[in-house]
Amino acid sequence: PAPGDHDSEHIRSSEIVLDAGGTGEAPPRIYPGHNLLFVGTMNEDESTQTLSDKVLDRANLLRFPRPDRLVGEALASGGEPADGYLPATRWHAWRHRFNELPRAVQQPVEGWIHDLNEHLDGLHRPFAHRVNQAMLAYIANYPGVAVAGSGDALTRARIAFADQLEQRILPKLRGVDLGDGLTTGPRLHD
């Protein structure tokens, strides 16, 4: 439910039944609120199918290279578990909004994204609002971009934009005709 939604029927419709697996008891139920953040991972390898554009639009795709050295046992993390939960107020205090950035950062970033989408449209692969908004949020929250007085905020925004090219745009370009002269598809070097 959205913040301020106190409609019990609407809240009840967000119920999640936790499958505890064969305990013989009624499964526990939780009612997540607007301050619940789900985080997950998904492998894309030879054992899975290619991710759809619908999934790619909602995620940052991270590719990890082959490890330099394979190990026989899992490495211990050595970390201690956190005490309690991260309060929603703290999470929101960490987040930056793109429209709060200096115009000297906003304008070039908006131009880069516009130009990128124009080029992708030429390949018949433009993106919509969800990807645009996600890219802007990523860039606004990239370390050093929103820091007041940061002289290299635009440089950091450029790095964040490059990340988004790799994480969001390139994965969607699978199967794009690069115009090798044998077909009539769009050409990247025109």
C-alpha positions as CSV (number, residue, x, y, z in Angstrom):
1,P,0.0,0.0,0.0
2,A,1.0,3.6,-0.7
3,P,2.0,5.9,2.2
4,G,-1.1,7.1,4.0
5,D,-3.3,4.3,2.7
6,H,-5.4,3.1,5.6
7,D,-8.0,1.2,3.7
8,S,-8.0,-2.2,5.4
9,E,-9.3,-4.0,2.3
10,H,-6.6,-2.6,0.2
11,I,-3.9,-3.4,2.8
12,R,-5.3,-6.9,3.1
13,S,-5.0,-7.4,-0.6
14,S,-1.2,-7.0,-0.3
15,E,-1.1,-10.0,2.0
16,I,1.8,-12.4,1.4
17,V,1.4,-16.0,2.7
18,L,4.8,-17.4,3.8
19,D,5.1,-21.1,2.8
20,A,6.9,-22.6,5.8
21,G,6.7,-26.1,4.2
22,G,4.8,-28.9,5.8
23,T,4.6,-27.7,9.4
24,G,1.0,-28.7,9.7
25,E,0.1,-25.3,11.0
26,A,-1.6,-22.4,9.2
27,P,1.1,-20.5,7.2
28,P,2.1,-17.1,8.7
29,R,0.9,-14.1,6.8
30,I,2.5,-10.7,6.5
31,Y,1.2,-7.4,5.2
32,P,4.0,-5.4,3.7
33,G,3.8,-1.6,3.7
34,H,5.2,1.0,1.4
35,N,8.5,1.0,3.3
36,L,9.4,-2.5,2.3
37,L,12.2,-2.8,-0.3
38,F,12.6,-6.1,-2.1
39,V,16.1,-6.9,-3.4
40,G,17.0,-10.0,-5.3
41,T,19.4,-11.5,-7.8
42,M,19.0,-13.7,-10.8
43,N,21.6,-15.6,-12.7
44,E,21.7,-15.4,-16.5
45,D,23.9,-18.2,-17.7
46,E,23.8,-21.3,-19.9
47,S,21.2,-22.8,-17.6
48,T,18.6,-20.0,-17.9
49,Q,16.7,-18.3,-20.7
50,T,17.5,-14.8,-21.9
51,L,16.0,-12.1,-19.8
52,S,13.0,-10.3,-21.5
53,D,13.0,-6.5,-22.1
54,K,10.3,-6.3,-19.5
55,V,12.7,-7.7,-16.8
56,L,15.6,-5.7,-18.1
57,D,13.6,-2.4,-17.9
58,R,13.2,-3.0,-14.1
59,A,16.8,-3.9,-13.2
60,N,20.4,-3.0,-13.4
61,L,22.2,-5.9,-15.1
62,L,25.6,-6.6,-13.6
63,R,28.0,-8.9,-15.5
64,F,30.9,-10.4,-13.6
65,P,34.0,-11.7,-15.4
66,R,35.4,-15.1,-15.0
67,P,37.3,-15.3,-11.7
68,D,41.1,-15.3,-11.9
69,R,41.4,-18.3,-9.6
70,L,38.7,-20.9,-8.8
71,V,38.5,-21.9,-5.1
72,G,37.3,-25.2,-3.7
73,E,35.4,-23.9,-0.7
74,A,33.3,-20.9,0.0
75,L,35.2,-18.0,1.5
76,A,34.0,-16.8,4.9
77,S,32.7,-13.3,4.9
78,G,33.9,-12.4,8.4
79,G,31.1,-9.8,8.8
80,E,28.7,-9.5,11.6
81,P,24.9,-9.3,11.0
82,A,23.3,-5.9,11.4
83,D,21.5,-5.0,14.5
84,G,17.9,-4.5,13.7
85,Y,16.4,-3.1,10.5
86,L,17.3,0.0,8.4
87,P,14.6,2.5,9.2
88,A,12.7,3.9,6.2
89,T,13.5,7.4,7.3
90,R,17.2,6.7,7.1
91,W,16.8,5.1,3.7
92,H,14.9,8.1,2.3
93,A,17.4,10.5,3.8
94,W,20.1,8.8,1.7
95,R,18.2,9.1,-1.5
96,H,18.7,12.0,-3.9
97,R,16.2,13.2,-6.5
98,F,17.5,14.1,-9.9
99,N,15.6,17.4,-9.9
100,E,17.6,18.4,-6.8
101,L,20.9,18.3,-8.7
102,P,22.4,21.5,-10.0
103,R,21.2,22.5,-13.5
104,A,24.8,22.3,-14.6
105,V,24.5,18.6,-14.1
106,Q,20.9,18.1,-15.0
107,Q,21.0,19.6,-18.4
108,P,23.9,17.6,-19.8
109,V,22.5,14.3,-18.4
110,E,19.1,15.0,-19.9
111,G,20.8,15.7,-23.2
112,W,22.8,12.5,-23.1
113,I,19.7,10.4,-22.3
114,H,17.7,12.2,-25.0
115,D,20.4,11.7,-27.6
116,L,20.8,8.0,-26.6
117,N,17.1,7.4,-27.0
118,E,17.1,9.1,-30.4
119,H,19.9,6.8,-31.6
120,L,18.1,3.8,-30.1
121,D,14.9,4.8,-31.9
122,G,16.9,4.6,-35.1
123,L,17.6,0.9,-34.2
124,H,13.9,0.4,-33.3
125,R,14.8,-0.1,-29.7
126,P,13.9,3.2,-27.9
127,F,13.1,3.1,-24.2
128,A,10.2,4.6,-22.3
129,H,9.6,6.5,-19.1
130,R,10.5,3.7,-16.6
131,V,14.1,3.3,-18.0
132,N,14.5,7.1,-18.2
133,Q,13.4,7.5,-14.6
134,A,15.6,4.7,-13.4
135,M,18.6,6.1,-15.2
136,L,18.0,9.5,-13.7
137,A,17.6,8.1,-10.2
138,Y,20.8,6.0,-10.6
139,I,22.8,9.0,-11.7
140,A,21.4,11.3,-9.0
141,N,22.4,8.7,-6.3
142,Y,25.8,7.8,-7.8
143,P,28.6,8.7,-5.2
144,G,29.7,12.3,-5.6
145,V,27.1,13.5,-8.1
146,A,24.8,15.1,-5.5
147,V,27.5,16.4,-3.2
148,A,27.2,20.1,-2.8
149,G,30.3,21.9,-4.1
150,S,31.6,18.8,-5.8
151,G,33.7,20.1,-8.7
152,D,33.7,16.8,-10.5
153,A,29.9,16.1,-10.2
154,L,29.5,16.1,-13.9
155,T,32.5,13.7,-14.4
156,R,30.9,11.4,-11.8
157,A,27.5,11.8,-13.6
158,R,29.2,10.7,-16.8
159,I,30.6,7.6,-15.1
160,A,27.1,6.8,-13.8
161,F,25.7,7.3,-17.2
162,A,28.3,4.9,-18.6
163,D,27.2,2.4,-16.0
164,Q,23.6,2.7,-17.1
165,L,24.6,2.1,-20.7
166,E,26.3,-1.2,-19.7
167,Q,23.7,-2.2,-17.1
168,R,20.4,-1.2,-18.9
169,I,21.0,-0.4,-22.6
170,L,23.5,-2.9,-23.9
171,P,21.7,-6.0,-22.6
172,K,18.6,-4.9,-24.6
173,L,20.6,-4.7,-27.9
174,R,21.0,-8.4,-28.4
175,G,20.1,-9.3,-31.9
176,V,20.3,-5.8,-33.3
177,D,21.3,-5.7,-37.0
178,L,24.6,-3.8,-37.2
179,G,24.2,-3.2,-40.9
180,D,26.9,-5.4,-42.4
181,G,25.9,-4.4,-45.9
182,L,24.1,-7.6,-46.5
183,T,20.8,-6.5,-45.0
184,T,18.6,-3.3,-45.0
185,G,18.5,-2.7,-41.3
186,P,19.7,0.5,-39.6
187,R,23.4,1.2,-39.6
188,L,25.3,2.3,-36.5
189,H,28.0,4.2,-38.4
190,D,25.7,6.3,-40.6
